[in-house]
C-alpha cells in the first residue's frame, strides 16, 4: 500500500496489541502513535470524523473508566454538540476509542479484521 498509515494506539490495550500484530503479520508499514502521550486534537478528530463518515460518539471509548466517571453517555444523550464532544475527546486519550487507523481518506475506529483487510490490503 502506497498510502502512509497512521496507527493510533494505547500499547497496554489488548485489542491494540492484536491490531498491531495483524499489521505486522500482513506487512503493513505504519507510523505508531501513543494515544495518551500524543492525544488527538479536536481538529484531528473532526477531520477523521468527516473522512470516516461516523458519528462523533463512535470515537468514544465507551468501556473506559474515564467515559463512565465523566458521565459522557448521559451528556451525549442530552444533546452534546459534536464540537463539544470533540473538545472533550481532545482532553484525554483514554476517552478515545482505539486503535484508530488513518490511511489517506480511510479512517477506521476499533479493530475489525474484515474492515482492516478491505481497507489496507
Biopython code that builds the backbone (N, CA, C, O; Angstrom):
import numpy as np
from Bio.PDB.StructureBuilder import StructureBuilder

atoms = [
    (1, "UNK", "N", (0.844, -1.185, 0.000)),
    (1, "UNK", "CA", (0.000, 0.000, 0.000)),
    (1, "UNK", "C", (0.883, 1.240, 0.000)),
    (1, "UNK", "O", (1.784, 1.357, 0.831)),
    (2, "UNK", "N", (0.642, 2.149, -0.903)),
    (2, "UNK", "CA", (1.474, 3.332, -1.059)),
    (2, "UNK", "C", (1.142, 4.421, -0.043)),
    (2, "UNK", "O", (1.999, 5.241, 0.286)),
    (3, "UNK", "N", (-0.084, 4.437, 0.452)),
    (3, "UNK", "CA", (-0.519, 5.464, 1.385)),
    (3, "UNK", "C", (0.139, 5.267, 2.744)),
    (3, "UNK", "O", (0.267, 4.141, 3.224)),
    (4, "UNK", "N", (0.553, 6.364, 3.355)),
    (4, "UNK", "CA", (1.110, 6.309, 4.697)),
    (4, "UNK", "C", (0.005, 5.942, 5.684)),
    (4, "UNK", "O", (-1.089, 6.504, 5.637)),
    (5, "UNK", "N", (0.294, 5.004, 6.571)),
    (5, "UNK", "CA", (-0.686, 4.536, 7.544)),
    (5, "UNK", "C", (-0.285, 5.025, 8.931)),
    (5, "UNK", "O", (0.831, 4.780, 9.388)),
    (6, "UNK", "N", (-1.203, 5.716, 9.595)),
    (6, "UNK", "CA", (-1.005, 6.159, 10.964)),
    (6, "UNK", "C", (-1.791, 5.209, 11.864)),
    (6, "UNK", "O", (-2.999, 5.043, 11.693)),
    (7, "UNK", "N", (-1.108, 4.589, 12.816)),
    (7, "UNK", "CA", (-1.712, 3.641, 13.756)),
    (7, "UNK", "C", (-1.706, 4.291, 15.128)),
    (7, "UNK", "O", (-0.646, 4.492, 15.721)),
    (8, "UNK", "N", (-2.889, 4.620, 15.632)),
    (8, "UNK", "CA", (-3.005, 5.293, 16.914)),
    (8, "UNK", "C", (-3.482, 4.265, 17.928)),
    (8, "UNK", "O", (-4.541, 3.655, 17.777)),
    (9, "UNK", "N", (-2.664, 4.089, 18.974)),
    (9, "UNK", "CA", (-2.930, 3.003, 19.915)),
    (9, "UNK", "C", (-2.582, 3.378, 21.345)),
    (9, "UNK", "O", (-1.911, 4.376, 21.607)),
    (10, "UNK", "N", (-3.058, 2.549, 22.257)),
    (10, "UNK", "CA", (-2.617, 2.554, 23.643)),
    (10, "UNK", "C", (-1.915, 1.214, 23.826)),
    (10, "UNK", "O", (-2.577, 0.176, 23.822)),
    (11, "UNK", "N", (-0.580, 1.207, 23.987)),
    (11, "UNK", "CA", (0.183, -0.035, 23.953)),
    (11, "UNK", "C", (-0.255, -1.119, 24.936)),
    (11, "UNK", "O", (-0.036, -2.301, 24.673)),
    (12, "UNK", "N", (-0.865, -0.749, 26.058)),
    (12, "UNK", "CA", (-1.301, -1.747, 27.042)),
    (12, "UNK", "C", (-2.651, -2.371, 26.697)),
    (12, "UNK", "O", (-3.057, -3.347, 27.328)),
    (13, "UNK", "N", (-3.340, -1.827, 25.717)),
    (13, "UNK", "CA", (-4.670, -2.307, 25.309)),
    (13, "UNK", "C", (-4.533, -3.625, 24.535)),
    (13, "UNK", "O", (-3.775, -3.706, 23.569)),
    (14, "UNK", "N", (-5.267, -4.646, 24.964)),
    (14, "UNK", "CA", (-5.162, -5.956, 24.307)),
    (14, "UNK", "C", (-5.645, -5.907, 22.857)),
    (14, "UNK", "O", (-5.079, -6.582, 21.997)),
    (15, "UNK", "N", (-6.673, -5.124, 22.579)),
    (15, "UNK", "CA", (-7.162, -5.004, 21.200)),
    (15, "UNK", "C", (-6.116, -4.324, 20.323)),
    (15, "UNK", "O", (-5.919, -4.704, 19.169)),
    (16, "UNK", "N", (-5.453, -3.323, 20.874)),
    (16, "UNK", "CA", (-4.391, -2.644, 20.118)),
    (16, "UNK", "C", (-3.235, -3.596, 19.829)),
    (16, "UNK", "O", (-2.652, -3.562, 18.745)),
    (17, "UNK", "N", (-2.908, -4.439, 20.796)),
    (17, "UNK", "CA", (-1.839, -5.425, 20.587)),
    (17, "UNK", "C", (-2.204, -6.382, 19.448)),
    (17, "UNK", "O", (-1.364, -6.705, 18.608)),
    (18, "UNK", "N", (-3.468, -6.832, 19.429)),
    (18, "UNK", "CA", (-3.931, -7.720, 18.351)),
    (18, "UNK", "C", (-3.866, -7.004, 17.006)),
    (18, "UNK", "O", (-3.439, -7.578, 16.004)),
    (19, "UNK", "N", (-4.294, -5.748, 16.997)),
    (19, "UNK", "CA", (-4.294, -4.970, 15.755)),
    (19, "UNK", "C", (-2.873, -4.750, 15.240)),
    (19, "UNK", "O", (-2.621, -4.850, 14.039)),
    (20, "UNK", "N", (-1.951, -4.453, 16.147)),
    (20, "UNK", "CA", (-0.558, -4.228, 15.761)),
    (20, "UNK", "C", (0.041, -5.515, 15.196)),
    (20, "UNK", "O", (0.762, -5.481, 14.198)),
    (21, "UNK", "N", (-0.256, -6.644, 15.831)),
    (21, "UNK", "CA", (0.220, -7.931, 15.337)),
    (21, "UNK", "C", (-0.340, -8.193, 13.941)),
    (21, "UNK", "O", (0.364, -8.691, 13.063)),
    (22, "UNK", "N", (-1.626, -7.849, 13.746)),
    (22, "UNK", "CA", (-2.261, -8.034, 12.433)),
    (22, "UNK", "C", (-1.514, -7.201, 11.377)),
    (22, "UNK", "O", (-1.203, -7.701, 10.295)),
    (23, "UNK", "N", (-1.233, -5.949, 11.692)),
    (23, "UNK", "CA", (-0.499, -5.087, 10.759)),
    (23, "UNK", "C", (0.861, -5.691, 10.428)),
    (23, "UNK", "O", (1.249, -5.773, 9.263)),
    (24, "UNK", "N", (1.578, -6.109, 11.464)),
    (24, "UNK", "CA", (2.910, -6.693, 11.265)),
    (24, "UNK", "C", (2.826, -7.982, 10.445)),
    (24, "UNK", "O", (3.617, -8.190, 9.524)),
    (25, "UNK", "N", (1.867, -8.844, 10.782)),
    (25, "UNK", "CA", (1.716, -10.126, 10.075)),
    (25, "UNK", "C", (1.365, -9.940, 8.599)),
    (25, "UNK", "O", (1.692, -10.786, 7.767)),
    (26, "UNK", "N", (0.695, -8.826, 8.278)),
    (26, "UNK", "CA", (0.272, -8.563, 6.901)),
    (26, "UNK", "C", (1.214, -7.607, 6.165)),
    (26, "UNK", "O", (0.922, -7.177, 5.050)),
    (27, "UNK", "N", (2.340, -7.280, 6.793)),
    (27, "UNK", "CA", (3.344, -6.452, 6.130)),
    (27, "UNK", "C", (2.908, -5.024, 5.875)),
    (27, "UNK", "O", (3.392, -4.380, 4.944)),
    (28, "UNK", "N", (1.998, -4.526, 6.697)),
    (28, "UNK", "CA", (1.539, -3.141, 6.544)),
    (28, "UNK", "C", (2.473, -2.257, 7.371)),
    (28, "UNK", "O", (2.540, -2.392, 8.593)),
    (29, "UNK", "N", (3.188, -1.357, 6.706)),
    (29, "UNK", "CA", (4.064, -0.451, 7.455)),
    (29, "UNK", "C", (3.229, 0.723, 7.958)),
    (29, "UNK", "O", (2.281, 1.156, 7.303)),
    (30, "UNK", "N", (3.595, 1.220, 9.116)),
    (30, "UNK", "CA", (2.780, 2.254, 9.758)),
    (30, "UNK", "C", (3.642, 3.122, 10.662)),
    (30, "UNK", "O", (4.750, 2.758, 11.057)),
    (31, "UNK", "N", (3.088, 4.274, 10.967)),
    (31, "UNK", "CA", (3.668, 5.171, 11.955)),
    (31, "UNK", "C", (2.865, 4.954, 13.226)),
    (31, "UNK", "O", (1.641, 5.086, 13.221)),
    (32, "UNK", "N", (3.543, 4.625, 14.304)),
    (32, "UNK", "CA", (2.902, 4.316, 15.577)),
    (32, "UNK", "C", (2.758, 5.595, 16.404)),
    (32, "UNK", "O", (3.700, 6.378, 16.522)),
    (33, "UNK", "N", (1.573, 5.794, 16.972)),
    (33, "UNK", "CA", (1.328, 6.981, 17.803)),
    (33, "UNK", "C", (0.621, 6.561, 19.085)),
    (33, "UNK", "O", (-0.432, 5.925, 19.046)),
    (34, "UNK", "N", (1.197, 6.916, 20.199)),
    (34, "UNK", "CA", (0.656, 6.607, 21.527)),
    (34, "UNK", "C", (-0.483, 7.584, 21.816)),
    (34, "UNK", "O", (-0.272, 8.797, 21.848)),
    (35, "UNK", "N", (-1.676, 7.061, 22.022)),
    (35, "UNK", "CA", (-2.871, 7.902, 22.133)),
    (35, "UNK", "C", (-2.893, 8.776, 23.391)),
    (35, "UNK", "O", (-3.557, 9.813, 23.410)),
    (36, "UNK", "N", (-2.173, 8.364, 24.439)),
    (36, "UNK", "CA", (-2.150, 9.162, 25.666)),
    (36, "UNK", "C", (-1.009, 10.178, 25.631)),
    (36, "UNK", "O", (-1.190, 11.332, 26.020)),
    (37, "UNK", "N", (0.161, 9.749, 25.167)),
    (37, "UNK", "CA", (1.309, 10.660, 25.107)),
    (37, "UNK", "C", (1.141, 11.716, 24.017)),
    (37, "UNK", "O", (1.672, 12.820, 24.136)),
    (38, "UNK", "N", (0.406, 11.384, 22.960)),
    (38, "UNK", "CA", (0.174, 12.304, 21.845)),
    (38, "UNK", "C", (-1.316, 12.258, 21.517)),
    (38, "UNK", "O", (-1.731, 11.735, 20.483)),
    (39, "UNK", "N", (-2.104, 12.820, 22.425)),
    (39, "UNK", "CA", (-3.557, 12.763, 22.324)),
    (39, "UNK", "C", (-4.070, 13.474, 21.068)),
    (39, "UNK", "O", (-3.608, 14.566, 20.739)),
    (40, "UNK", "N", (-5.026, 12.853, 20.366)),
    (40, "UNK", "CA", (-5.613, 13.530, 19.204)),
    (40, "UNK", "C", (-6.251, 14.863, 19.598)),
    (40, "UNK", "O", (-6.897, 14.982, 20.639)),
    (41, "UNK", "N", (-6.053, 15.847, 18.747)),
    (41, "UNK", "CA", (-6.636, 17.167, 18.975)),
    (41, "UNK", "C", (-8.038, 17.234, 18.356)),
    (41, "UNK", "O", (-8.378, 16.429, 17.489)),
    (42, "UNK", "N", (-8.823, 18.172, 18.795)),
    (42, "UNK", "CA", (-10.211, 18.303, 18.322)),
    (42, "UNK", "C", (-10.266, 18.467, 16.801)),
    (42, "UNK", "O", (-11.163, 17.927, 16.154)),
    (43, "UNK", "N", (-9.321, 19.203, 16.231)),
    (43, "UNK", "CA", (-9.323, 19.397, 14.772)),
    (43, "UNK", "C", (-9.035, 18.090, 14.045)),
    (43, "UNK", "O", (-9.615, 17.818, 12.995)),
    (44, "UNK", "N", (-8.124, 17.271, 14.615)),
    (44, "UNK", "CA", (-7.841, 15.966, 14.011)),
    (44, "UNK", "C", (-9.077, 15.076, 14.074)),
    (44, "UNK", "O", (-9.433, 14.423, 13.093)),
    (45, "UNK", "N", (-9.719, 15.055, 15.222)),
    (45, "UNK", "CA", (-10.907, 14.220, 15.393)),
    (45, "UNK", "C", (-12.003, 14.659, 14.427)),
    (45, "UNK", "O", (-12.703, 13.820, 13.862)),
    (46, "UNK", "N", (-12.157, 15.962, 14.236)),
    (46, "UNK", "CA", (-13.148, 16.471, 13.282)),
    (46, "UNK", "C", (-12.830, 15.986, 11.870)),
    (46, "UNK", "O", (-13.721, 15.569, 11.130)),
    (47, "UNK", "N", (-11.555, 16.046, 11.508)),
    (47, "UNK", "CA", (-11.121, 15.582, 10.191)),
    (47, "UNK", "C", (-11.382, 14.087, 10.041)),
    (47, "UNK", "O", (-11.917, 13.645, 9.025)),
    (48, "UNK", "N", (-11.004, 13.312, 11.054)),
    (48, "UNK", "CA", (-11.204, 11.859, 10.994)),
    (48, "UNK", "C", (-12.686, 11.508, 10.951)),
    (48, "UNK", "O", (-13.101, 10.584, 10.250)),
    (49, "UNK", "N", (-13.471, 12.256, 11.708)),
    (49, "UNK", "CA", (-14.914, 12.001, 11.721)),
    (49, "UNK", "C", (-15.491, 12.226, 10.325)),
    (49, "UNK", "O", (-16.291, 11.428, 9.835)),
    (50, "UNK", "N", (-15.079, 13.312, 9.700)),
    (50, "UNK", "CA", (-15.568, 13.612, 8.354)),
    (50, "UNK", "C", (-15.146, 12.521, 7.367)),
    (50, "UNK", "O", (-15.957, 12.048, 6.571)),
    (51, "UNK", "N", (-13.884, 12.129, 7.424)),
    (51, "UNK", "CA", (-13.382, 11.108, 6.492)),
    (51, "UNK", "C", (-14.012, 9.743, 6.738)),
    (51, "UNK", "O", (-14.223, 8.978, 5.796)),
    (52, "UNK", "N", (-14.312, 9.433, 7.992)),
    (52, "UNK", "CA", (-14.860, 8.111, 8.312)),
    (52, "UNK", "C", (-16.359, 8.021, 8.061)),
    (52, "UNK", "O", (-16.894, 6.937, 7.824)),
    (53, "UNK", "N", (-17.036, 9.172, 8.116)),
    (53, "UNK", "CA", (-18.489, 9.168, 7.996)),
    (53, "UNK", "C", (-19.189, 8.682, 9.258)),
    (53, "UNK", "O", (-20.398, 8.452, 9.250)),
    (54, "UNK", "N", (-18.437, 8.527, 10.340)),
    (54, "UNK", "CA", (-19.000, 8.027, 11.595)),
    (54, "UNK", "C", (-19.497, 9.167, 12.470)),
    (54, "UNK", "O", (-18.966, 10.277, 12.412)),
    (55, "UNK", "N", (-20.523, 8.894, 13.289)),
    (55, "UNK", "CA", (-20.932, 9.908, 14.267)),
    (55, "UNK", "C", (-19.840, 10.063, 15.327)),
    (55, "UNK", "O", (-19.096, 9.119, 15.593)),
    (56, "UNK", "N", (-19.743, 11.233, 15.923)),
    (56, "UNK", "CA", (-18.673, 11.516, 16.881)),
    (56, "UNK", "C", (-18.712, 10.554, 18.065)),
    (56, "UNK", "O", (-17.665, 10.249, 18.637)),
    (57, "UNK", "N", (-19.883, 10.073, 18.442)),
    (57, "UNK", "CA", (-19.939, 9.196, 19.620)),
    (57, "UNK", "C", (-19.221, 7.876, 19.380)),
    (57, "UNK", "O", (-18.874, 7.188, 20.341)),
    (58, "UNK", "N", (-18.988, 7.503, 18.120)),
    (58, "UNK", "CA", (-18.238, 6.270, 17.824)),
    (58, "UNK", "C", (-16.743, 6.416, 18.130)),
    (58, "UNK", "O", (-16.013, 5.424, 18.148)),
    (59, "UNK", "N", (-16.291, 7.645, 18.370)),
    (59, "UNK", "CA", (-14.891, 7.882, 18.705)),
    (59, "UNK", "C", (-14.631, 7.777, 20.214)),
    (59, "UNK", "O", (-13.485, 7.879, 20.652)),
    (60, "UNK", "N", (-15.675, 7.576, 20.997)),
    (60, "UNK", "CA", (-15.515, 7.446, 22.445)),
    (60, "UNK", "C", (-15.245, 6.008, 22.846)),
    (60, "UNK", "O", (-15.848, 5.079, 22.308)),
    (61, "UNK", "N", (-14.341, 5.832, 23.789)),
    (61, "UNK", "CA", (-14.042, 4.535, 24.382)),
    (61, "UNK", "C", (-15.108, 4.277, 25.447)),
    (61, "UNK", "O", (-14.916, 4.587, 26.623)),
    (62, "UNK", "N", (-16.223, 3.710, 25.022)),
    (62, "UNK", "CA", (-17.377, 3.544, 25.909)),
    (62, "UNK", "C", (-17.144, 2.543, 27.032)),
    (62, "UNK", "O", (-17.915, 2.516, 27.991)),
    (63, "UNK", "N", (-16.114, 1.731, 26.941)),
    (63, "UNK", "CA", (-15.842, 0.766, 28.010)),
    (63, "UNK", "C", (-14.791, 1.284, 28.997)),
    (63, "UNK", "O", (-14.413, 0.583, 29.936)),
    (64, "UNK", "N", (-14.332, 2.501, 28.778)),
    (64, "UNK", "CA", (-13.294, 3.062, 29.644)),
    (64, "UNK", "C", (-13.838, 3.670, 30.928)),
    (64, "UNK", "O", (-14.982, 4.119, 30.988)),
    (65, "UNK", "N", (-12.987, 3.675, 31.959)),
    (65, "UNK", "CA", (-13.386, 4.243, 33.250)),
    (65, "UNK", "C", (-13.651, 5.745, 33.145)),
    (65, "UNK", "O", (-14.596, 6.253, 33.748)),
    (66, "UNK", "N", (-12.818, 6.455, 32.382)),
    (66, "UNK", "CA", (-12.998, 7.912, 32.231)),
    (66, "UNK", "C", (-14.376, 8.230, 31.662)),
    (66, "UNK", "O", (-15.058, 9.149, 32.116)),
    (67, "UNK", "N", (-14.772, 7.440, 30.649)),
    (67, "UNK", "CA", (-16.075, 7.634, 29.992)),
    (67, "UNK", "C", (-17.188, 7.537, 31.033)),
    (67, "UNK", "O", (-18.097, 8.367, 31.072)),
    (68, "UNK", "N", (-17.101, 6.514, 31.870)),
    (68, "UNK", "CA", (-18.135, 6.319, 32.901)),
    (68, "UNK", "C", (-18.037, 7.384, 33.983)),
    (68, "UNK", "O", (-19.051, 7.951, 34.391)),
    (69, "UNK", "N", (-16.810, 7.659, 34.456)),
    (69, "UNK", "CA", (-16.622, 8.634, 35.538)),
    (69, "UNK", "C", (-17.140, 10.016, 35.172)),
    (69, "UNK", "O", (-17.671, 10.735, 36.019)),
    (70, "UNK", "N", (-16.983, 10.385, 33.898)),
    (70, "UNK", "CA", (-17.423, 11.721, 33.453)),
    (70, "UNK", "C", (-18.882, 11.761, 33.013)),
    (70, "UNK", "O", (-19.399, 12.825, 32.673)),
    (71, "UNK", "N", (-19.549, 10.606, 33.016)),
    (71, "UNK", "CA", (-20.957, 10.553, 32.607)),
    (71, "UNK", "C", (-21.145, 10.968, 31.158)),
    (71, "UNK", "O", (-22.113, 11.657, 30.834)),
    (72, "UNK", "N", (-20.237, 10.561, 30.282)),
    (72, "UNK", "CA", (-20.259, 11.010, 28.891)),
    (72, "UNK", "C", (-21.516, 10.547, 28.156)),
    (72, "UNK", "O", (-22.078, 11.307, 27.367)),
    (73, "UNK", "N", (-21.964, 9.318, 28.401)),
    (73, "UNK", "CA", (-23.150, 8.816, 27.693)),
    (73, "UNK", "C", (-24.348, 9.728, 27.949)),
    (73, "UNK", "O", (-25.076, 10.083, 27.021)),
    (74, "UNK", "N", (-24.546, 10.100, 29.196)),
    (74, "UNK", "CA", (-25.666, 10.989, 29.543)),
    (74, "UNK", "C", (-25.530, 12.339, 28.844)),
    (74, "UNK", "O", (-26.517, 12.910, 28.379)),
    (75, "UNK", "N", (-24.299, 12.844, 28.775)),
    (75, "UNK", "CA", (-24.074, 14.129, 28.109)),
    (75, "UNK", "C", (-24.367, 14.025, 26.614)),
    (75, "UNK", "O", (-24.985, 14.917, 26.034)),
    (76, "UNK", "N", (-23.919, 12.928, 25.991)),
    (76, "UNK", "CA", (-24.188, 12.729, 24.564)),
    (76, "UNK", "C", (-25.685, 12.559, 24.319)),
    (76, "UNK", "O", (-26.238, 13.134, 23.382)),
    (77, "UNK", "N", (-26.335, 11.767, 25.168)),
    (77, "UNK", "CA", (-27.778, 11.538, 25.026)),
    (77, "UNK", "C", (-28.583, 12.819, 25.241)),
    (77, "UNK", "O", (-29.674, 12.973, 24.692)),
    (78, "UNK", "N", (-28.036, 13.740, 26.048)),
    (78, "UNK", "CA", (-28.718, 15.005, 26.318)),
    (78, "UNK", "C", (-28.522, 16.019, 25.197)),
    (78, "UNK", "O", (-29.049, 17.130, 25.253)),
    (79, "UNK", "N", (-27.755, 15.625, 24.172)),
    (79, "UNK", "CA", (-27.619, 16.510, 23.024)),
    (79, "UNK", "C", (-26.323, 17.281, 22.946)),
    (79, "UNK", "O", (-26.279, 18.344, 22.327)),
    (80, "UNK", "N", (-25.258, 16.770, 23.562)),
    (80, "UNK", "CA", (-23.957, 17.430, 23.463)),
    (80, "UNK", "C", (-23.625, 17.639, 21.979)),
    (80, "UNK", "O", (-23.799, 16.728, 21.169)),
    (81, "UNK", "N", (-23.156, 18.814, 21.635)),
    (81, "UNK", "CA", (-22.825, 19.101, 20.240)),
    (81, "UNK", "C", (-21.584, 18.314, 19.820)),
    (81, "UNK", "O", (-20.769, 17.921, 20.655)),
    (82, "UNK", "N", (-21.458, 18.094, 18.519)),
    (82, "UNK", "CA", (-20.272, 17.411, 18.005)),
    (82, "UNK", "C", (-19.007, 18.185, 18.381)),
    (82, "UNK", "O", (-17.989, 17.593, 18.737)),
    (83, "UNK", "N", (-19.086, 19.507, 18.297)),
    (83, "UNK", "CA", (-17.926, 20.346, 18.627)),
    (83, "UNK", "C", (-17.512, 20.141, 20.076)),
    (83, "UNK", "O", (-16.324, 19.992, 20.365)),
    (84, "UNK", "N", (-18.485, 20.130, 20.996)),
    (84, "UNK", "CA", (-18.176, 19.915, 22.411)),
    (84, "UNK", "C", (-17.663, 18.498, 22.649)),
    (84, "UNK", "O", (-16.776, 18.289, 23.476)),
    (85, "UNK", "N", (-18.215, 17.532, 21.931)),
    (85, "UNK", "CA", (-17.774, 16.143, 22.072)),
    (85, "UNK", "C", (-16.324, 15.998, 21.617)),
    (85, "UNK", "O", (-15.524, 15.338, 22.281)),
    (86, "UNK", "N", (-15.990, 16.610, 20.493)),
    (86, "UNK", "CA", (-14.612, 16.552, 20.004)),
    (86, "UNK", "C", (-13.657, 17.245, 20.979)),
    (86, "UNK", "O", (-12.544, 16.769, 21.206)),
    (87, "UNK", "N", (-14.091, 18.363, 21.552)),
    (87, "UNK", "CA", (-13.265, 19.078, 22.533)),
    (87, "UNK", "C", (-13.030, 18.192, 23.762)),
    (87, "UNK", "O", (-11.929, 18.175, 24.311)),
    (88, "UNK", "N", (-14.052, 17.466, 24.191)),
    (88, "UNK", "CA", (-13.911, 16.569, 25.325)),
    (88, "UNK", "C", (-12.949, 15.425, 24.990)),
    (88, "UNK", "O", (-12.093, 15.078, 25.804)),
    (89, "UNK", "N", (-13.083, 14.845, 23.814)),
    (89, "UNK", "CA", (-12.180, 13.774, 23.377)),
    (89, "UNK", "C", (-10.725, 14.243, 23.388)),
    (89, "UNK", "O", (-9.821, 13.476, 23.720)),
    (90, "UNK", "N", (-10.511, 15.486, 23.030)),
    (90, "UNK", "CA", (-9.157, 16.033, 22.937)),
    (90, "UNK", "C", (-8.516, 16.266, 24.307)),
    (90, "UNK", "O", (-7.320, 16.545, 24.389)),
    (91, "UNK", "N", (-9.300, 16.155, 25.379)),
    (91, "UNK", "CA", (-8.744, 16.397, 26.716)),
    (91, "UNK", "C", (-7.986, 15.203, 27.274)),
    (91, "UNK", "O", (-7.135, 15.363, 28.149)),
    (92, "UNK", "N", (-8.289, 13.992, 26.770)),
    (92, "UNK", "CA", (-7.678, 12.796, 27.352)),
    (92, "UNK", "C", (-7.745, 11.629, 26.374)),
    (92, "UNK", "O", (-8.829, 11.228, 25.951)),
    (93, "UNK", "N", (-6.584, 11.087, 26.016)),
    (93, "UNK", "CA", (-6.524, 9.962, 25.088)),
    (93, "UNK", "C", (-7.277, 8.732, 25.564)),
    (93, "UNK", "O", (-7.693, 7.908, 24.750)),
    (94, "UNK", "N", (-7.457, 8.598, 26.879)),
    (94, "UNK", "CA", (-8.169, 7.436, 27.395)),
    (94, "UNK", "C", (-9.667, 7.497, 27.083)),
    (94, "UNK", "O", (-10.363, 6.490, 27.212)),
    (95, "UNK", "N", (-10.164, 8.656, 26.677)),
    (95, "UNK", "CA", (-11.567, 8.774, 26.268)),
    (95, "UNK", "C", (-11.790, 8.293, 24.830)),
    (95, "UNK", "O", (-12.920, 8.016, 24.429)),
    (96, "UNK", "N", (-10.718, 8.199, 24.074)),
    (96, "UNK", "CA", (-10.817, 7.914, 22.638)),
    (96, "UNK", "C", (-10.771, 6.409, 22.377)),
    (96, "UNK", "O", (-9.907, 5.697, 22.890)),
    (97, "UNK", "N", (-11.720, 5.946, 21.568)),
    (97, "UNK", "CA", (-11.735, 4.536, 21.176)),
    (97, "UNK", "C", (-10.483, 4.246, 20.367)),
    (97, "UNK", "O", (-10.023, 5.071, 19.578)),
    (98, "UNK", "N", (-9.954, 3.075, 20.578)),
    (98, "UNK", "CA", (-8.728, 2.701, 19.911)),
    (98, "UNK", "C", (-8.783, 1.241, 19.513)),
    (98, "UNK", "O", (-9.608, 0.490, 20.033)),
    (99, "UNK", "N", (-7.934, 0.833, 18.617)),
    (99, "UNK", "CA", (-7.000, 1.627, 17.829)),
    (99, "UNK", "C", (-7.724, 2.410, 16.735)),
    (99, "UNK", "O", (-8.877, 2.135, 16.405)),
    (100, "UNK", "N", (-7.020, 3.380, 16.193)),
    (100, "UNK", "CA", (-7.508, 4.145, 15.044)),
    (100, "UNK", "C", (-6.469, 4.002, 13.940)),
    (100, "UNK", "O", (-5.266, 4.102, 14.180)),
    (101, "UNK", "N", (-6.952, 3.769, 12.737)),
    (101, "UNK", "CA", (-6.097, 3.737, 11.544)),
    (101, "UNK", "C", (-6.487, 4.931, 10.681)),
    (101, "UNK", "O", (-7.665, 5.146, 10.398)),
    (102, "UNK", "N", (-5.492, 5.701, 10.268)),
    (102, "UNK", "CA", (-5.711, 6.801, 9.331)),
    (102, "UNK", "C", (-4.799, 6.530, 8.139)),
    (102, "UNK", "O", (-3.574, 6.537, 8.261)),
    (103, "UNK", "N", (-5.417, 6.291, 6.987)),
    (103, "UNK", "CA", (-4.667, 5.984, 5.764)),
    (103, "UNK", "C", (-5.364, 6.659, 4.594)),
    (103, "UNK", "O", (-6.384, 6.173, 4.106)),
    (104, "UNK", "N", (-4.807, 7.786, 4.143)),
    (104, "UNK", "CA", (-5.452, 8.521, 3.054)),
    (104, "UNK", "C", (-6.833, 8.985, 3.480)),
    (104, "UNK", "O", (-6.985, 9.643, 4.509)),
    (105, "UNK", "N", (-7.838, 8.642, 2.688)),
    (105, "UNK", "CA", (-9.213, 9.026, 3.015)),
    (105, "UNK", "C", (-9.897, 8.013, 3.925)),
    (105, "UNK", "O", (-11.070, 8.179, 4.262)),
    (106, "UNK", "N", (-9.183, 6.970, 4.326)),
    (106, "UNK", "CA", (-9.747, 5.923, 5.160)),
    (106, "UNK", "C", (-9.417, 6.162, 6.625)),
    (106, "UNK", "O", (-8.264, 6.387, 6.991)),
    (107, "UNK", "N", (-10.454, 6.108, 7.458)),
    (107, "UNK", "CA", (-10.274, 6.180, 8.901)),
    (107, "UNK", "C", (-11.075, 5.031, 9.499)),
    (107, "UNK", "O", (-12.287, 4.939, 9.305)),
    (108, "UNK", "N", (-10.384, 4.154, 10.230)),
    (108, "UNK", "CA", (-11.032, 3.021, 10.882)),
    (108, "UNK", "C", (-10.889, 3.180, 12.388)),
    (108, "UNK", "O", (-9.798, 3.440, 12.895)),
    (109, "UNK", "N", (-11.997, 3.021, 13.093)),
    (109, "UNK", "CA", (-12.007, 3.162, 14.547)),
    (109, "UNK", "C", (-12.335, 1.798, 15.146)),
    (109, "UNK", "O", (-13.370, 1.208, 14.834)),
    (110, "UNK", "N", (-11.450, 1.303, 16.005)),
    (110, "UNK", "CA", (-11.614, -0.036, 16.557)),
    (110, "UNK", "C", (-10.999, -1.052, 15.604)),
    (110, "UNK", "O", (-10.665, -0.725, 14.465)),
    (111, "UNK", "N", (-10.855, -2.278, 16.075)),
    (111, "UNK", "CA", (-10.229, -3.316, 15.253)),
    (111, "UNK", "C", (-11.263, -4.359, 14.847)),
    (111, "UNK", "O", (-11.730, -5.157, 15.659)),
    (112, "UNK", "N", (-11.606, -4.323, 13.555)),
    (112, "UNK", "CA", (-12.451, -5.359, 12.952)),
    (112, "UNK", "C", (-11.672, -5.858, 11.748)),
    (112, "UNK", "O", (-11.507, -5.156, 10.750)),
    (113, "UNK", "N", (-11.201, -7.087, 11.872)),
    (113, "UNK", "CA", (-10.260, -7.635, 10.896)),
    (113, "UNK", "C", (-10.746, -7.508, 9.453)),
    (113, "UNK", "O", (-9.968, -7.136, 8.574)),
    (114, "UNK", "N", (-12.014, -7.808, 9.197)),
    (114, "UNK", "CA", (-12.532, -7.749, 7.821)),
    (114, "UNK", "C", (-12.452, -6.333, 7.259)),
    (114, "UNK", "O", (-12.096, -6.145, 6.096)),
    (115, "UNK", "N", (-12.781, -5.339, 8.079)),
    (115, "UNK", "CA", (-12.731, -3.945, 7.612)),
    (115, "UNK", "C", (-11.288, -3.510, 7.368)),
    (115, "UNK", "O", (-11.007, -2.789, 6.412)),
    (116, "UNK", "N", (-10.380, -3.947, 8.228)),
    (116, "UNK", "CA", (-8.970, -3.604, 8.037)),
    (116, "UNK", "C", (-8.436, -4.267, 6.786)),
    (116, "UNK", "O", (-7.691, -3.649, 6.026)),
    (117, "UNK", "N", (-8.806, -5.511, 6.564)),
    (117, "UNK", "CA", (-8.349, -6.240, 5.378)),
    (117, "UNK", "C", (-8.817, -5.533, 4.108)),
    (117, "UNK", "O", (-8.047, -5.349, 3.165)),
    (118, "UNK", "N", (-10.088, -5.139, 4.100)),
    (118, "UNK", "CA", (-10.654, -4.466, 2.929)),
    (118, "UNK", "C", (-9.979, -3.127, 2.672)),
    (118, "UNK", "O", (-9.772, -2.744, 1.521)),
    (119, "UNK", "N", (-9.639, -2.421, 3.732)),
    (119, "UNK", "CA", (-9.082, -1.069, 3.574)),
    (119, "UNK", "C", (-7.570, -1.052, 3.360)),
    (119, "UNK", "O", (-7.053, -0.153, 2.697)),
    (120, "UNK", "N", (-6.857, -2.031, 3.911)),
    (120, "UNK", "CA", (-5.408, -1.932, 3.951)),
    (120, "UNK", "C", (-4.654, -2.926, 3.068)),
    (120, "UNK", "O", (-3.463, -2.748, 2.814)),
    (121, "UNK", "N", (-5.331, -3.961, 2.603)),
    (121, "UNK", "CA", (-4.625, -4.970, 1.800)),
    (121, "UNK", "C", (-4.973, -4.890, 0.332)),
    (121, "UNK", "O", (-4.459, -5.672, -0.468)),
]
sb = StructureBuilder()
sb.init_structure("model")
sb.init_model(0)
sb.init_chain("A")
sb.init_seg("    ")
for serial, (resi, resn, name, xyz) in enumerate(atoms, 1):
    if name == "N":
        sb.init_residue(resn, " ", resi, " ")
    sb.init_atom(name, np.array(xyz, "f"), 0.0, 1.0, " ", f" {name:<3s}", serial, name[0])
structure = sb.get_structure()
